[in-house]
Amino acid sequence: MAKQPRLWRLDAAERTLLLLAQHDNAIPEIIWFGNRLNHLPDAQAVVSMLDLPVPQAKLDNAVRLDLFPSMSSGLDVTPALRGHRNGAAFAHRFELQQVETQAQSVCFKM
């Protein structure tokens, strides 16, 4: 995996999806899904734009919406995978292992 942030862009006729992995094994975050973008921003520039101040009475780090939401990331939503381990662990945590890209597709293996 790359040590620098990685950015992936998928385009449809009128829409763009931008995904960003901020570090080595991070599950990619959804950065943009909306009207088609004219250019691809630099990954490091996107990371600096995401460095938001922490509001009062919130978690120390902003919780990002990634492709596979989980309770272990601090996101308070229904997780992408539900199950139990007979009380052995609170929440699952996945890491990105491999990325396969083609012209208009990206496959993330965790």
C-alpha angles and dihedrals in degrees: 000000000000121000091213123071112276125214127197126191127198119185132197125182094282106003139070129201117198120192125187132193107195097196144008105294101012118138105243117262125222103245101168137006114166144070114009113275120227096218140017112250121223112266093230091051090053091050091052091050090054093055096104128175116258112250120225116280094011135114115289091245127040112252111233127211106240132179093264110038115204138173090239090069092056095250109144099213136096105293122240089239125038127193144105139245098208090271094307096119136018101217140354121250123198130195129204110253105172141003125206118190132189133170097289104003141068125196118199117197117200 
